[in-house]
């Protein structure tokens, strides 16, 4: 299983090693995120998917190597500027106590504020649009702490959408969502990708959803990228066996005509 480089990558990891408490979790990763693509990172638990996502937005500074955004070392980009270019949905986001849905989603506009750019009608429209797109507009005045896990997850997605960045990094965005809302969210992300040209990178556990929605799959194991490519070319019984320890057959999905994985 070999990885092929992207030639149109705005965001690129070069020899990236990421560590916690001095112990490497991801080692010597070189990876390009295709501009305008919907990339999904998959791999078994503990393989470093979330760590890689944190490294790609400089939330976790590298032990060695670099992350380059539009030709610039990401570590040299001021925090507010970076927040206008990359939006991150972390795996376990925490809301301040007592905050309403509308106020939390509005925080996605903070990177766009400044001494000469205060809250505007445009900001209000963006926030309203983000809440409508994620189906939480009717929860606007509710306390975030009072929501179900699935409702909170959609609120966090709305916050990231309100940030209006050209690159979106989402760590397990379908967590806590029922199947209907999972598909609704993934369809929304695909529309943002195809209609607005946003570059999407998501960590997903559901392999069939990854194959259905991704333009490009990145497969991780043991803290390294072991394969990448289009789902139709990449997904094989051998890969599933080697990476996931899964004995399965692969069929053609009758709806999306993407790989459909059926465990034996």
Kinemage of the C-alpha trace (Angstrom):
@kinemage 1
@onewidth
@group {chain A} dominant
@subgroup {mainchain}
@vectorlist {calphas} color= white
{ca unk a 1} P 0.000 0.000 0.000
{ca unk a 2} L 1.635 3.185 -1.126
{ca unk a 3} L 0.725 6.844 -0.849
{ca unk a 4} L 0.694 9.193 -3.800
{ca unk a 5} L 1.296 12.925 -3.288
{ca unk a 6} L -1.241 15.598 -4.183
{ca unk a 7} L -0.159 18.167 -6.700
{ca unk a 8} L -2.714 20.846 -5.716
{ca unk a 9} L -2.381 20.857 -1.929
{ca unk a 10} L -2.971 24.109 -0.057
{ca unk a 11} L -2.332 22.307 3.216
{ca unk a 12} L 0.620 19.943 3.452
{ca unk a 13} L 2.438 18.033 6.178
{ca unk a 14} L 6.138 17.503 5.584
{ca unk a 15} L 7.986 14.940 7.697
{ca unk a 16} L 5.513 15.611 10.511
{ca unk a 17} L 6.007 13.961 13.902
{ca unk a 18} L 3.477 14.677 16.658
{ca unk a 19} L 3.942 13.660 20.273
{ca unk a 20} L 2.249 13.662 23.655
{ca unk a 21} L 4.495 13.876 26.743
{ca unk a 22} L 7.488 13.219 24.535
{ca unk a 23} L 6.044 10.014 23.080
{ca unk a 24} L 5.485 10.099 19.291
{ca unk a 25} L 1.921 9.320 18.208
{ca unk a 26} L 2.310 10.200 14.520
{ca unk a 27} L 5.739 9.737 12.959
{ca unk a 28} L 7.291 11.262 9.827
{ca unk a 29} L 4.015 11.919 8.003
{ca unk a 30} L 4.110 13.594 4.613
{ca unk a 31} L 0.650 14.300 3.281
{ca unk a 32} L -1.043 16.786 0.980
{ca unk a 33} L -4.681 17.790 1.408
{ca unk a 34} L -6.117 18.264 -2.061
{ca unk a 35} L -7.502 21.753 -2.617
{ca unk a 36} L -11.276 21.689 -3.107
{ca unk a 37} L -11.493 17.999 -2.193
{ca unk a 38} L -13.505 16.107 0.412
{ca unk a 39} L -10.839 14.058 2.196
{ca unk a 40} L -11.738 11.464 4.827
{ca unk a 41} L -9.184 9.985 7.232
{ca unk a 42} L -9.894 6.436 8.362
{ca unk a 43} L -8.079 3.892 10.485
{ca unk a 44} L -8.428 1.743 13.609
{ca unk a 45} L -8.789 3.258 17.081
{ca unk a 46} L -5.599 4.776 18.453
{ca unk a 47} L -3.848 5.033 15.090
{ca unk a 48} L -3.338 8.821 15.315
{ca unk a 49} L -6.215 10.216 13.218
{ca unk a 50} L -7.294 12.872 15.735
{ca unk a 51} L -3.690 13.728 16.537
{ca unk a 52} L -2.953 14.317 12.864
{ca unk a 53} L -5.968 16.614 12.564
{ca unk a 54} L -4.753 18.633 15.567
{ca unk a 55} L -1.327 18.906 13.991
{ca unk a 56} L -2.704 20.071 10.656
{ca unk a 57} L -4.254 23.161 12.278
{ca unk a 58} L -1.309 23.788 14.675
{ca unk a 59} L -3.388 22.963 17.747
{ca unk a 60} L -0.615 20.480 18.517
{ca unk a 61} L 2.827 21.858 17.560
{ca unk a 62} L 5.052 19.261 15.883
{ca unk a 63} L 8.025 17.549 17.500
{ca unk a 64} L 9.630 17.698 14.071
{ca unk a 65} L 8.635 18.522 10.532
{ca unk a 66} L 6.301 21.271 9.376
{ca unk a 67} L 2.756 21.978 8.239
{ca unk a 68} L 2.558 24.369 5.301
{ca unk a 69} L -0.557 26.382 4.418
{ca unk a 70} L -0.521 28.245 1.104
{ca unk a 71} L 3.269 28.023 1.063
{ca unk a 72} L 3.730 29.369 4.606
{ca unk a 73} L 4.794 27.521 7.746
{ca unk a 74} L 1.565 27.319 9.726
{ca unk a 75} L 3.441 28.026 12.961
{ca unk a 76} L 4.273 31.495 11.622
{ca unk a 77} L 0.667 32.466 10.895
{ca unk a 78} L -0.966 34.604 13.648
{ca unk a 79} L -3.756 32.806 15.486
{ca unk a 80} L -6.580 35.099 14.343
{ca unk a 81} L -5.458 34.907 10.711
{ca unk a 82} L -5.237 31.136 10.919
{ca unk a 83} L -8.753 30.957 12.399
{ca unk a 84} L -10.023 32.825 9.325
{ca unk a 85} L -8.495 30.164 7.073
{ca unk a 86} L -8.994 26.863 8.929
{ca unk a 87} L -12.025 25.835 10.964
{ca unk a 88} L -11.695 22.922 13.393
{ca unk a 89} L -14.391 20.784 15.002
{ca unk a 90} L -12.546 18.859 17.749
{ca unk a 91} L -13.640 15.472 19.010
{ca unk a 92} L -14.773 16.654 22.460
{ca unk a 93} L -15.707 20.337 22.355
{ca unk a 94} L -16.756 22.007 25.623
{ca unk a 95} L -19.154 24.947 25.805
{ca unk a 96} L -18.932 27.629 28.512
{ca unk a 97} L -21.536 27.213 31.251
{ca unk a 98} L -24.814 29.054 30.699
{ca unk a 99} L -24.265 29.938 27.034
{ca unk a 100} L -27.138 29.794 24.538
{ca unk a 101} L -27.008 28.135 21.153
{ca unk a 102} L -27.107 31.455 19.291
{ca unk a 103} L -24.298 32.908 21.407
{ca unk a 104} L -22.104 29.847 20.929
{ca unk a 105} L -22.574 29.763 17.160
{ca unk a 106} L -21.863 33.508 17.055
{ca unk a 107} L -18.391 32.808 18.434
{ca unk a 108} L -17.551 31.432 15.025
{ca unk a 109} L -17.490 35.042 13.818
{ca unk a 110} L -14.883 36.199 16.364
{ca unk a 111} L -11.875 35.682 14.072
{ca unk a 112} L -13.466 38.143 11.637
{ca unk a 113} L -13.862 40.858 14.291
{ca unk a 114} L -11.280 43.502 15.161
{ca unk a 115} L -10.740 47.168 15.967
{ca unk a 116} L -12.063 48.202 12.547
{ca unk a 117} L -14.529 45.348 12.001
{ca unk a 118} L -17.342 45.049 14.520
{ca unk a 119} L -20.464 42.857 14.533
{ca unk a 120} L -22.538 43.481 11.415
{ca unk a 121} L -25.732 42.434 9.703
{ca unk a 122} L -23.611 40.114 7.565
{ca unk a 123} L -22.348 38.348 10.709
{ca unk a 124} L -25.918 37.905 11.937
{ca unk a 125} L -26.971 36.486 8.562
{ca unk a 126} L -24.039 34.052 8.500
{ca unk a 127} L -24.879 32.807 12.011
{ca unk a 128} L -28.569 32.416 11.127
{ca unk a 129} L -27.642 30.558 7.940
{ca unk a 130} L -25.296 28.206 9.793
{ca unk a 131} L -27.982 27.369 12.350
{ca unk a 132} L -30.557 26.805 9.615
{ca unk a 133} L -28.204 24.557 7.637
{ca unk a 134} L -27.581 22.328 10.677
{ca unk a 135} L -31.197 22.285 11.839
{ca unk a 136} L -30.678 24.107 15.152
{ca unk a 137} L -32.379 27.442 14.410
{ca unk a 138} L -35.341 26.528 16.633
{ca unk a 139} L -32.874 25.932 19.511
{ca unk a 140} L -31.320 29.404 19.298
{ca unk a 141} L -32.354 30.541 22.784
{ca unk a 142} L -31.821 27.196 24.495
{ca unk a 143} L -28.963 26.618 26.925
{ca unk a 144} L -26.359 24.413 25.234
{ca unk a 145} L -25.973 22.344 28.416
{ca unk a 146} L -29.663 21.395 28.239
{ca unk a 147} L -29.394 19.824 24.771
{ca unk a 148} L -28.991 16.186 23.842
{ca unk a 149} L -25.623 14.956 22.597
{ca unk a 150} L -26.796 14.955 18.999
{ca unk a 151} L -28.225 18.473 19.256
{ca unk a 152} L -24.990 19.769 20.791
{ca unk a 153} L -22.968 18.180 18.011
{ca unk a 154} L -25.033 19.989 15.384
{ca unk a 155} L -24.558 23.264 17.270
{ca unk a 156} L -20.776 22.797 17.188
{ca unk a 157} L -20.920 22.099 13.469
{ca unk a 158} L -22.929 25.322 13.056
{ca unk a 159} L -20.198 27.239 14.899
{ca unk a 160} L -17.548 25.898 12.514
{ca unk a 161} L -19.718 26.752 9.508
{ca unk a 162} L -20.222 30.291 10.853
{ca unk a 163} L -16.457 30.684 10.862
{ca unk a 164} L -16.659 30.673 7.037
{ca unk a 165} L -13.200 29.262 6.421
{ca unk a 166} L -12.086 27.794 3.091
{ca unk a 167} L -10.740 24.719 4.929
{ca unk a 168} L -12.788 22.682 7.418
{ca unk a 169} L -11.238 20.002 9.646
{ca unk a 170} L -13.811 17.857 11.457
{ca unk a 171} L -12.957 15.153 13.969
{ca unk a 172} L -15.726 12.539 14.016
{ca unk a 173} L -18.482 15.055 13.160
{ca unk a 174} L -21.194 12.370 13.157
{ca unk a 175} L -20.609 11.417 16.812
{ca unk a 176} L -23.878 11.251 18.828
{ca unk a 177} L -25.999 11.727 15.695
{ca unk a 178} L -28.699 9.275 14.658
{ca unk a 179} L -28.378 7.795 11.176
{ca unk a 180} L -30.697 10.343 9.527
{ca unk a 181} L -28.745 13.293 10.952
{ca unk a 182} L -25.430 11.621 10.069
{ca unk a 183} L -26.416 11.433 6.412
{ca unk a 184} L -27.898 14.933 6.513
{ca unk a 185} L -24.652 16.360 7.904
{ca unk a 186} L -22.421 14.516 5.453
{ca unk a 187} L -24.625 15.644 2.574
{ca unk a 188} L -24.334 19.227 3.848
{ca unk a 189} L -20.538 18.942 3.945
{ca unk a 190} L -20.502 17.569 0.415
{ca unk a 191} L -22.641 20.481 -0.790
{ca unk a 192} L -20.270 22.950 0.870
{ca unk a 193} L -17.437 21.184 -0.892
{ca unk a 194} L -19.015 21.016 -4.332
{ca unk a 195} L -21.077 24.211 -4.410
{ca unk a 196} L -18.782 26.547 -2.460
{ca unk a 197} L -15.428 24.913 -3.169
{ca unk a 198} L -14.581 24.415 0.490
{ca unk a 199} L -11.861 21.915 1.274
{ca unk a 200} L -13.175 19.375 3.785
{ca unk a 201} L -11.116 16.981 5.913
{ca unk a 202} L -13.054 14.670 8.215
{ca unk a 203} L -12.202 11.761 10.479
{ca unk a 204} L -14.883 9.079 10.169
{ca unk a 205} L -15.285 5.586 11.611
{ca unk a 206} L -18.050 4.371 9.307
{ca unk a 207} L -16.183 2.983 6.297
{ca unk a 208} L -19.242 2.884 4.048
{ca unk a 209} L -19.986 6.549 4.748
{ca unk a 210} L -16.334 7.385 4.104
{ca unk a 211} L -16.469 5.615 0.732
{ca unk a 212} L -19.773 7.245 -0.224
{ca unk a 213} L -18.863 10.863 0.540
{ca unk a 214} L -15.076 11.173 0.152
{ca unk a 215} L -13.215 12.157 -2.992
{ca unk a 216} L -10.038 10.951 -1.352
{ca unk a 217} L -9.344 8.524 1.483
{ca unk a 218} L -6.326 8.647 3.788
{ca unk a 219} L -5.722 5.393 5.658
{ca unk a 220} L -3.743 5.450 8.893
{ca unk a 221} L -2.288 2.642 11.005
{ca unk a 222} L 0.262 2.769 13.791
{ca unk a 223} L 0.722 6.524 13.599
{ca unk a 224} L 1.515 6.582 9.895
{ca unk a 225} L -0.277 7.063 6.586
{ca unk a 226} L -0.224 3.631 4.964
{ca unk a 227} L -2.370 4.329 1.898
{ca unk a 228} L -4.321 7.056 0.162
{ca unk a 229} L -6.419 7.366 -2.953
{ca unk a 230} L -9.919 7.385 -4.398
{ca unk a 231} L -12.288 5.036 -2.532
{ca unk a 232} L -13.029 2.949 -5.628
{ca unk a 233} L -9.339 2.298 -6.223
{ca unk a 234} L -8.203 2.030 -2.618
{ca unk a 235} L -10.785 -0.114 -0.877
{ca unk a 236} L -9.881 -3.787 -1.200
{ca unk a 237} L -10.406 -6.883 0.952
{ca unk a 238} L -6.637 -6.988 1.519
{ca unk a 239} L -6.571 -3.432 2.907
{ca unk a 240} L -9.502 -4.142 5.218
{ca unk a 241} L -7.786 -7.268 6.477
{ca unk a 242} L -4.339 -5.695 6.908
{ca unk a 243} L -5.434 -2.394 8.500
{ca unk a 244} L -8.663 -3.234 10.330
{ca unk a 245} L -8.352 -6.980 10.842
{ca unk a 246} L -11.696 -7.272 9.043
{ca unk a 247} L -12.701 -10.127 6.768
{ca unk a 248} L -15.166 -8.610 4.311
{ca unk a 249} L -16.338 -8.524 0.729
{ca unk a 250} L -16.767 -5.331 -1.269
{ca unk a 251} L -19.817 -4.745 -3.420
{ca unk a 252} L -21.004 -1.876 -5.593
{ca unk a 253} L -23.387 0.359 -3.654
{ca unk a 254} L -26.570 0.316 -5.777
{ca unk a 255} L -27.349 3.960 -4.913
{ca unk a 256} L -23.992 5.774 -4.914
{ca unk a 257} L -21.962 3.226 -6.931
{ca unk a 258} L -19.177 3.499 -4.384
{ca unk a 259} L -17.573 0.588 -2.473
{ca unk a 260} L -19.993 -1.103 -0.074
{ca unk a 261} L -18.240 -3.129 2.632
{ca unk a 262} L -20.019 -6.226 3.907
{ca unk a 263} L -18.302 -8.079 6.774
{ca unk a 264} L -18.313 -11.842 6.420
